[in-house]
Structures are given as C-alpha cells and as structure tokens.
C-alpha cells in the first residue's frame, strides 16, 4: 500500500463517491425521525360541529365493531395467546397518550377516539402499521365524519405531512386550494388520512342592516345589541345573596325565544325611539360559522396534514413530489402560498443548528491537534479518516436494514471525536520513530505494525459493547439504535482506514513537501546562475579580445 499510495487514495475517494451516490439515488433512504410504533393504535374521529352525541356514538360503535372483527381474524391467523389486550373508547375528548387525560385541546360531542392495545412488539409478528391498515379497511367510511385518522406513534417530531397555505384573506379561496392539495396528496403511494384544518362551525344567524335603514341612523352595532338583549338578555341589577352575586337579566319570555320566527317578529328601535319591524331594516341569513380561525404572522392559514407509511415512502420523498407538482398548483391559485410545518419544520431547524455546531467542532479539533503537533498539515492527515467513519455508519445502516435518520447524523458527529484518537496515536508514533533516527519508510512501517494491536483491540471492544443496543427491539430504545449503529460501524470502518490511509497520507504529505523543496531549490539555483551571468556576461572561461 505504501508503494502504491496514490492508488490507495484514489480508491478511498472512490468509496466516498460511491457512498454519496448511494444516498442520492435513494438506495438507502433518509428521514428525519424514525417511526416509533407504540403498542396502542388510535382511531381519532372528528364529526361535524353541532352533531348530536348520539350520532357520534353510532360512529364510535362502527369503529369498535371493526376492531372486534379484526380481533377475531387475528386470533384465527395467529394461534396461541391473543395479541389483543383490550379495546377502549372516549367521546368528548381524545384519549391520553401518556399519563392522565389532558384538560387542554379541542373537546365536544363531535370528538371521539377509539384505542386498541396489543401485546409488546417482541411477542407478536404483526406490526402495528399492518394492524392499522386492516382496521382502516374494516371500518370503511363513517357517515358525517369530517376526519378519521389512524395512528400509533409513541412519539414523533410532528405531522409527517404539514403544508400551511396562506397569502389571501379569502377563506373560501384557501379552502379551494386546500381541496386541490388534498386531492393530489391522496394520489401518492403511502399517503393516508389526508385532511385539513378548515372546519365549518355550528349553524348561526348572520345579521346585516339594509341600506334603507341607514337614513334612520341604525348601525350594525345597534342591531346586534338589541337582538342580544332580546334573546340573551341585559343585566338590570345584581343582588348580593350571601357570598354570591345574583344577576337579574331582562329578556323576552322563553316562549318568544324558541324559534327564528320570534326574531322576524321582533321590532327594532331607532335612535329617535321609533320601533320598526325587523324585516324592514335588517336581513337574517342562516349559515355556518368557522370552528376556528388560524393565523400565522397575521395571515389567515389553512393547514393540510397527512400520514405516511414509512415502509413505502418517507415524508421527504412525499414533500419532494409535492414541490415538483407545486407549479401546477400555483397556476390555479397564484395568490395562495405554502410553507412547511410539522416534521419538515423541525428538520430544517435542527439541520441549521447541527451545521453550525459541526463547523465549530471541526475547527476546535483542528486547533487542538495543530498546537501539540506544531504542524498545520499533520492534523489534516489525522482528520482525513472522519469522512470514512461516515461511510462505515452508512454501510452499517444498509446491512441492518435501517433508514438513516437524524439520530444517525448525531452518531456520526459524535464519531468524529472518536475516530481521530487512533489516527492521532498513529501520527505521533511515526513522529517519535523519525525523531529516533529511523528513515521515513521504516518509521511509517514500524508505527503501523506497533499500533495495529491496540487499534484492533479498542475497535473491537467499542463495537461489541454497542452490539446489545443495536439488537434492542424495545420502543424506548428505538431512537438510540441508529446512533449506536453509526458509532459501532463507523469506528469499525474508520479504524481499518486508519491503518492504511494515515501512513499513506503521511508519505503523500512528505512527497508534497519534497516536491515543494525541489521547486524552491531549483528556483534558487536558477537565480544564482542569473546572478553569475550578470557578473560575467561572456561566460566563466571567455575573455574579451582586444
């Protein structure tokens, strides 16, 4: 390897290029957060606001019936103890994922959730994702359901698909753009439970003043106040009763507040005290309001969300396809812009922070190496093995069938501070042997032979120490497994490269130094010859003739 050192460097660079090409081609996928499946699957149901609770109960019964049918099918397919633990449901609020039920969040008769708990993943062959797919198929369509989502993530970085639409104050326009985006996402493989946050609220009566009432001095505020006083009431006085205040409200009798006919029959008082029929000065329209109005940076927004089956596609791939389709969407709705939230937002924030930290860490490593070595070039030899630690980490993910995730990147960053140890000791050993008087080639060979056993032993102990974590199947350890794979295989591969690449790099560095010295010495010799020619323009042995 030392005699063919340039071929070794070319081969090493080729490995780096092939590894990068493998990541870019999609043969090894990257996603920000791994899918951590819990042991409980949830079916979250959202009905139209204002529906009677009885209709929500019927929908919950349909979902629970599908779960029981799935229970029977799985018991027939998997003999032995049932993998189902129990089924439970909640109407009015969502089930608690961890700890006691939360009092925050949306609630009401239109909200319900059904949960199915399975045995631990170690005791079943069926994955939670496969169970949810079958449960969704058995449930079918639920009448009057606005949204029905199936999921089981124990924890996540946010919605896999979260597209925020904004740019216009016209809510109907946003709703139309949202429908177009949902229609496209529904066509993509691996995408399910596509929904948006545009929700129609309860039925309400919208009042407006007619133009013919404006000369009477009647305003929208006057109309709203008088209608409120008639149907809700106006506080006339308060009576102290013990520690409590009793409010005395003045309003129409109950019999005159039960129907919209009472509104049409009421009379509106103008500023002059004249009472006119409601229908003469105002219009009333029965419509639905908004369940909620969301704003971001003073822009009204509608958010499109969806789930991704990560065994089929990653959220990054889905977002890439959406961006490729975005020009079609902009041609129809040029004023409606979009942004990314959920997991994509968390990913961009984390990536920007990590890039800054990596740059600072590499600079500090270089400084800490350059000071004791008293060289600017030898730290580069030591740090040259860091990219090959990344190669080993990627190969480890490929061998074990894991996607590269953000925790894998953190493991690669931690790996940078580990792999330089063996390289530092190797370079130091070469310097010591050269100081003892050995020739360059002998010093490099002797250092490589002497450091082989310590490097091999430390690498083996590190790798085998991480093996139990790599093989762990529990939910709690899932985020840590990619980090362990990066550290274990990265140390293994980078140590092998240290035994070859560091000695070769040391010799190449000496070749560069020797070439530089030859160029400098040749320049000095040419300058000396030029000086001699200027002193004796006729040459050393030529004398001018008289």
VENSUL-V300394 format. One record per backbone hydrogen bond with DSSP energy under -1.0 kcal/mol. NH is the residue of the N-H (numbers start at 1). CO is the residue of the C=O. Records with the same first field share a line. If there is no record, write none. Layout:
NH=CO ; CO
This chain:
8=4
9=5
10=6
11=7
12=8
13=9
14=10
15=11
16=12
17=13
18=14
19=15
20=16
21=17
22=18
23=19
24=20
25=21
27=22
28=22
31=404
38=152
41=116
42=151
43=114
44=149
45=112
46=147
47=110
48=144
51=48
56=52
57=53
58=54
59=55
60=56
61=57
62=58
63=59
64=60
65=61
66=62
67=63
68=64
69=65
70=66
71=67
72=68
73=69
74=70
75=71
76=72
77=73
78=74
85=117
88=115
90=113
92=111
108=92
111=108
112=45
113=90
114=43
115=88
116=41
117=86
118=39
119=83
123=120
131=127
132=128
133=129
134=130
135=131
136=132
137=133
138=134
139=135
140=136
145=142
146=46
147=46
149=44
151=42
154=36
161=306
163=304
164=339
165=302
166=337
174=170
175=171
176=172
177=173
178=174
179=175
180=176
181=177
182=178
183=179
184=180
185=181
186=182
187=184
188=185
191=188
192=307
195=305
197=303
201=289
204=287
206=285
208=283
210=281
213=210
214=211
217=214
218=213
223=219
224=220
225=221
226=222
227=223
228=224
229=225
230=226
231=227
232=228
233=228
234=250
236=248
239=246
241=244
244=241
246=239
248=237
250=234
252=230
256=253
257=254
264=260
265=261
268=276
270=274
273=270
276=268
278=266
281=278
282=278
283=208
285=206
287=204
289=202
291=199
296=299
299=296
301=294
302=165
304=163
305=195
306=161
307=192
309=190
310=308
312=309
313=309
318=314
319=315
320=316
321=317
322=318
323=319
324=320
325=321
326=322
328=325
329=325
330=326
331=327
333=329
336=333
337=166
339=164
341=162
343=159
344=341
346=342
347=343
348=344
349=345
350=346
351=347
352=348
353=349
354=350
355=351
356=352
357=353
358=354
359=355
360=356
361=357
362=358
363=359
364=360
365=361
366=362
367=363
368=364
369=365
370=366
371=367
373=369
374=370
381=377
382=378
383=379
386=383
389=385
390=386
391=387
392=388
393=389
394=390
395=391
396=392
397=393
398=394
399=395
400=396
402=397
404=29
406=32
409=405
410=406
411=407
412=408
413=409
414=410
415=411
416=412
418=415
419=415
421=418
423=419
424=420
425=421
426=422
427=423
428=424
429=425
430=426
431=427
432=428
433=429
434=430
435=431
436=432
437=434
438=433
443=439
444=440
445=441
446=442
447=443
448=444
449=445
450=446
451=447
455=451
456=452
457=453
458=454
459=455
460=456
461=457
462=458
463=459
464=460
465=461
466=462
470=466
471=467
481=477
484=480
485=481
486=482
487=483
488=484
489=485
490=486
491=487
492=488
493=489
494=490
495=491
496=492
497=493
498=494
499=495
501=497
502=498
504=500
505=501
506=502
507=503
508=504
509=505
510=506
511=507
512=508
513=509
514=510
515=511
516=512
517=513
518=514
519=515
520=516
521=517
522=518
523=519
524=520
525=521
526=522
527=523
528=524
529=525
530=526
531=527
532=528
533=529
534=530
535=531
536=532
539=536
